[in-house]
Amino acid sequence: MNVTLLLLIKGLLAGVIVGFVTSSIKSWVDRIFMVIMLVSIVNLPIQDAIVINLIVLGLSALMLALRQWPALNSVREDWPRLIIPAIVGGVLGRLLALKTGAPVLLLVLGIYAILVGLRLVLIKPMPEREGKAHSNWLIPVEFLAGGLTGFLSAGGKPFKVPAYNWILGHHPQRAYAMASVGVSVAAWSALTTQIAVGLPLSAGNLAFAVYEFIIVTLVALGIEKVWSPRLNKIVTWAIAPILLFVGIRFILLGIA
């Protein structure tokens, strides 16, 4: 990918939007919005968009670990059930994605965008349950989410967190922490897999990913200072129908 002035301008717009939206809805990692912006605004091929977002996702995960280490460390006893299946899923998902054509990737992205839009308005946090499900249920959830991370660079947190909260009975903060651990390792295992099979990351993709990470992070940190529940609600209700529209558009592109 050649980094041009026009590309940087489009990337700036995409990064500002992603930083604003993700910080407003409290989603520091699992930025499927970046893939959508890179395909829709920057006009990158979806394969490049996925790789760039994996890099941004990996860097964001490292930043999250540094900023919220106590929260992540609080679920340390569950790390084996979170990390191992996430790694396996990330590897297999990336291998599958490398053999999948752009139409199918667009189709899956469209379906995922619609599901995320519906989830934002239909599913809200529930209180912690006293009788939690067995912790081994973390394994299949992380495996599937890890596969989604490797395949589409979408960590599945919009659905993992409700699964850990609603179905398994964990406190919303604990559910978020557990989901973040899985996304972090799945992203890096997916990137490592791509390099290991002889498809190194191009200098252009690396440079553009770092550029996007810096923009998203700066905007997100700024929004964090003025965040309020009202802002969260407004952005959630504004972005949900947009995701539905974008999802339908990608599905049509995928089946065209």
Secondary structure, DSSP 8 states (H G I E B T S, - for coil): ----HHHHHHHHHHHHHHHHHHHHTT--S--HHHHHHHHHTS---HHHHHHHHHHHHHHHHHHHHHHSHHHHHTTGGGHHHHHHHHHHHHHHHHHHHHTS-HHHHHHHHHHHHHHHHHHHHH-------SS---GGGHHHHHHHHHHHHHHHS---HHHHHHIIIIIT---HHHHHHHHHHHHHHHHHHHHHHHHHTT----HHHHHHHHHHHHHHHHHHHHHHHH--HHHHHHHHHHHHHHHHHHHHHHHHHHH-
